[in-house]
Amino acid sequence: MKILYISYFYPPLAGPASLRNLKTVKYLSQLGNTIDVLTVGNIVYNFYDNGLLAKCEQNRIIHIPSFDPMSILEKLSGKNKTMSNNIYHQTPERIKLFIRHLYPLDDKVLWLPNLLKTAKKTLAGDSYNLIYVSCGPFSSAVAARYLSKHFKLPYVLDMRDYWTLLNDYNLQGTYLNRLHSQHHEKRILKDAALIVTATKGIAEDISNHFNKELQSKTFVLYNGHDEEDFSTLPKMETNHDQYTLSYFGTITAKRSLKWLLRALKNLKQENKLPVGFSFNLYGNYHRETYQEIQQSGIEEIVKVTPQITHKEALAVMQASDALLLLINSDSPKGTLTSKVFEYLRIGKTILALIPKQGEAAELLKESGQNFICPMESSVAIKKELEKLFAQRDDEHHFHYLAEKYERKKQVEELNQKLQKINKTQFNNT
C-alpha cells in the first residue's frame, strides 16, 4: 500500500508531535507500506533534533516552503534563529495569543497554498492508496479533505489533540474564526475514512459532541513508547548524595509552576528537602515561567537547561530520582501528555500534578503510581512531596503495561485498519 503522509511536524523538528509521526511512519514502513511524507521546510523553530533524521532514511520526505510567522521575529532581531526563539519565549503570552487571533483555522494556515500545490503534483505523478494527515495544525486536515475529494482517495485523520473542543478554545481567535473552524471540523470528521486519536478521551468527546456514529470509525493510537529507544540506555545507580526531580517539555503561562515552587520553598524552610535536592527543567520556557522561578526565593535549587535531544532526554530520565508530570485541572479528561508513557517505561517514581479524575490519572494508578494531586494547590503538593521523599529508599513495584502501549504493536493494529480501508476502496472501484 502506498500512503501520502501529511504532517507539518516531522524530524528534524523536535517534540512529541514529530516523534509520534516518525514512529508511525517507521513501523508502517516496516510492515511493507511505501510512505511519502509531506512536511514543512526550513522554519524558525524552538529546537531541531538532527539525531532523529537518521531514522527517516527509508522514506521519501518532501519539504514544503511556508511563510513562517516566526520569521518576522528573526528579521526584527537581525540575528539568528536562536535569537529569534529567545525573543519568542520572552514575548508575553497575551501578545502571542493576539497574533494567533489574526489567522483563520490556526497560525500555520499559510503553509496551505504550497502544501496543496505540492500534494496535487505528487498525487498526480504516482498511484497512492490513501492520504494520512496528522493534526495539528488542523488546517492540514482542510487540505487533506480537499485532496481526498479531488483525487477520490480515502483519508485518515490523526488527531493528536483537541481542536474546537479544547476547554479554552474560545480564547483562541475571533468569534467568526471559531465558527469557521467548527464548521470545518464537523465536515472533516464526517468524511474521514478513519479517525485516529491519541487518547480514549478525545475519541469519546468527539463522538459525544459531533455524532455518535463517529465512534464506529475511531481508533486510539496512544503515543506510547518505542522499545528500541530504551535498548541502549545505561543502567544508573542511585546517588544518595543528591536527589533530582526532573521535568521535560513546555510550560505555558497557564500551566504555572508557582504552586510547586511554593511547596518546595516551604519544605526548604522546614529543612525537609533531601540532601543535594535539585529541581531540573529541560525545555524552552516562556517569559512567565522564568519570572516565577526568579521570584520563587529558591532559584538556587531550580536548574533550567535548554531543550535537549530525545535520546539525551531518555538518559536524563533514567538518571533522575523522580519525574514531574503537569496537567491543568480544567483540562479535558482525555488530556494525556506523551511523556507519561516514556516516564512509565523508565520506571521511576512520578510526581503527577494532574486532575485526579481523568485519563492520565487512570493510567498512572493502573501502573501503581500513586503520587497524584492537583497542580493548583501548594498544600497538597507539599504533602505529596513529603511522602515522595519519605519513600525514596523503598522498593517500588510499578507495573506499566509496556506491551499494550508499545508503539510497534499499536501501529500493527493501525495497519490492519488501513488495509481494510484500502480493500474497501479497491472493491468500490
Long-range contacts (C-beta under 8 A, 24 or more apart in sequence): 1-32, 1-33, 1-34, 1-129, 1-130, 1-418, 1-419, 1-422, 2-33, 2-34, 2-35, 2-36, 2-126, 2-127, 2-128, 2-129, 3-28, 3-33, 3-34, 3-35, 3-36, 3-128, 3-129, 3-130, 3-131, 3-132, 3-418, 4-35, 4-36, 4-38, 4-119, 4-122, 4-123, 4-128, 4-130, 4-131, 4-132, 5-35, 5-36, 5-37, 5-38, 5-132, 5-133, 5-134, 6-37, 6-38, 6-39, 6-115, 6-119, 6-131, 6-132, 6-133, 6-134, 6-140, 6-143, 6-144, 7-37, 7-38, 7-39, 7-133, 7-134, 7-140, 8-39, 8-40, 8-108, 8-111, 8-134, 8-136, 8-137, 8-140, 9-39, 9-40, 9-134, 10-37, 10-39, 10-40, 10-56, 10-61, 11-49, 11-52, 11-53, 11-55, 11-56, 12-48, 12-49, 12-50, 12-52, 12-53, 13-39, 13-40, 13-45, 13-47, 13-48, 13-49, 14-45, 14-46, 14-47, 14-48, 14-49, 14-52, 14-307, 14-309, 14-310, 15-46, 15-47, 16-160, 16-223, 16-249, 16-337, 16-338, 16-339, 17-134, 17-136, 17-160, 18-49, 18-52, 19-52, 19-223, 19-310, 19-338, 20-134, 20-160, 20-198, 20-223, 20-338, 21-134, 22-52, 22-55, 22-56, 23-226, 23-407, 23-411, 24-134, 24-158, 24-221, 24-407, 24-411, 24-414, 25-56, 25-59, 26-55, 26-58, 27-407, 27-408, 27-411, 27-412, 27-415, 28-411, 28-414, 28-415, 28-418, 29-58, 29-59, 31-411, 31-412, 31-415, 33-415, 33-418, 35-59, 35-60, 36-60, 36-61, 36-62, 36-122, 36-126, 36-128, 37-61, 37-62, 38-62, 38-64, 38-115, 38-118, 38-119, 38-122, 39-63, 39-64, 40-64, 40-66, 40-108, 40-111, 41-65, 41-66, 43-68, 43-70, 43-71, 44-68, 44-70, 44-71, 44-73, 44-74, 44-81, 44-84, 44-85, 45-70, 45-81, 45-85, 46-85, 46-88, 46-284, 46-307, 47-284, 47-306, 47-307, 49-309, 49-310, 51-309, 51-310, 51-311, 52-309, 52-310, 62-118, 62-122, 64-111, 64-114, 64-115, 64-118, 65-114, 66-108, 66-110, 66-111, 66-114, 66-115, 67-110, 67-111, 69-99, 69-107, 69-110, 85-284, 89-284, 89-285, 89-286, 89-287, 90-286, 90-287, 91-287, 92-253, 92-287, 92-288, 93-252, 93-253, 93-254, 93-286, 93-287, 93-288, 97-171, 97-172, 100-172, 100-173, 101-172, 101-173, 101-174, 101-177, 103-173, 103-177, 104-173, 104-177, 104-180, 104-181, 105-137, 105-138, 105-139, 105-142, 105-177, 105-180, 105-181, 105-184, 106-136, 106-137, 106-138, 106-139, 107-137, 108-136, 108-137, 108-139, 108-140, 109-137, 109-139, 111-137, 111-139, 112-139, 112-140, 112-142, 112-143, 115-140, 115-143, 116-143, 116-146, 116-147, 119-143, 119-147, 120-147, 120-150, 123-147, 123-151, 123-153, 124-151, 128-153, 129-153, 129-422, 129-425, 130-154, 130-155, 130-156, 130-193, 130-418, 130-421, 130-422, 130-425, 131-155, 131-156, 132-156, 132-158, 132-418, 133-157, 133-158, 134-158, 134-160, 135-159, 135-160, 135-161, 135-163, 136-160, 136-161, 136-163, 138-163, 138-181, 138-184, 138-185, 138-188, 141-184, 141-188, 142-184, 142-188, 144-188, 145-187, 145-188, 145-191, 145-192, 148-191, 149-191, 153-425, 154-193, 154-194, 154-421, 154-422, 154-425, 155-191, 155-192, 155-193, 156-192, 156-193, 156-194, 156-195, 156-196, 156-418, 156-421, 157-188, 157-189, 157-192, 157-194, 157-195, 157-196, 158-196, 158-197, 158-221, 159-195, 159-196, 159-197, 159-198, 159-202, 159-206, 160-198, 161-198, 161-202, 162-202, 162-205, 162-332, 162-334, 165-205, 165-206, 165-209, 165-332, 166-332, 167-330, 167-331, 167-332, 168-254, 168-330, 185-210, 186-210, 189-214, 190-214, 192-217, 193-217, 193-421, 193-425, 194-218, 194-219, 194-417, 194-418, 194-421, 195-219, 196-220, 196-221, 196-414, 197-221, 197-334, 198-222, 198-223, 198-336, 198-338, 199-334, 199-335, 199-336, 199-359, 200-334, 200-359, 201-332, 201-333, 201-334, 201-335, 201-336, 201-358, 201-359, 202-332, 202-334, 203-334, 204-334, 205-332, 205-333, 205-334, 219-413, 219-414, 219-417, 221-410, 221-411, 221-414, 222-336, 222-341, 222-405, 222-410, 223-336, 223-338, 223-341, 223-407, 224-341, 224-405, 224-406, 224-407, 224-410, 225-341, 225-342, 225-344, 225-345, 225-402, 225-405, 225-406, 225-407, 226-406, 226-407, 226-408, 227-402, 227-406, 227-407, 227-408, 229-310, 229-311, 229-314, 229-342, 230-314, 230-345, 230-346, 233-314, 233-315, 233-318, 234-315, 234-318, 235-318, 236-318, 236-319, 238-321, 239-276, 240-275, 241-275, 241-276, 242-275, 242-276, 242-277, 242-278, 242-321, 243-273, 243-274, 243-275, 243-276, 243-277, 243-278, 243-321, 243-322, 243-389, 243-392, 244-277, 244-278, 244-279, 244-280, 244-319, 244-320, 244-321, 244-322, 245-277, 245-278, 245-279, 245-280, 245-320, 245-321, 245-322, 245-323, 245-324, 245-351, 246-280, 246-281, 246-282, 246-316, 246-317, 246-320, 246-322, 246-323, 246-324, 247-279, 247-280, 247-281, 247-282, 247-283, 247-323, 247-324, 247-326, 248-282, 248-283, 248-313, 248-316, 248-317, 248-323, 248-339, 249-282, 249-283, 249-337, 249-339, 250-283, 250-284, 250-285, 251-281, 251-283, 251-285, 251-286, 251-289, 251-326, 252-286, 252-288, 253-286, 253-288, 253-289, 254-328, 255-326, 255-327, 255-328, 255-375, 256-288, 256-289, 256-292, 256-375, 257-289, 257-292, 257-293, 258-292, 258-296, 259-353, 259-375, 259-376, 259-377, 259-378, 259-381, 260-324, 260-353, 260-375, 260-378, 260-381, 261-292, 261-293, 261-296, 261-298, 261-302, 262-296, 262-378, 263-378, 263-379, 263-381, 263-382, 263-385, 264-296, 264-298, 264-301, 264-385, 265-296, 265-297, 265-298, 266-378, 266-382, 267-382, 267-385, 267-386, 268-298, 268-301, 272-386, 272-389, 273-301, 273-389, 274-389, 274-392, 277-301, 278-302, 278-303, 279-303, 280-305, 280-316, 280-320, 281-305, 282-306, 282-307, 282-308, 282-313, 282-316, 283-307, 314-342, 314-346, 317-342, 317-343, 317-346, 317-348, 318-346, 318-348, 320-348, 321-348, 321-349, 321-392, 322-348, 322-349, 322-350, 322-351, 322-388, 323-348, 323-349, 323-350, 323-351, 324-350, 324-351, 324-353, 325-350, 325-351, 325-352, 325-353, 325-354, 325-360, 325-364, 326-353, 326-354, 326-375, 327-352, 327-353, 327-354, 327-355, 327-358, 327-360, 327-375, 328-355, 328-375, 328-376, 329-355, 329-374, 329-375, 329-376, 331-355, 331-358, 333-357, 333-358, 333-359, 334-358, 334-359, 335-359, 335-360, 336-360, 336-363, 340-364, 341-405, 344-369, 344-398, 344-400, 344-405, 345-400, 345-402, 347-398, 347-400, 349-388, 349-391, 349-396, 351-384, 351-385, 351-388, 353-381, 366-401, 367-398, 367-399, 367-400, 367-401, 368-396, 368-397, 368-398, 368-399, 369-398
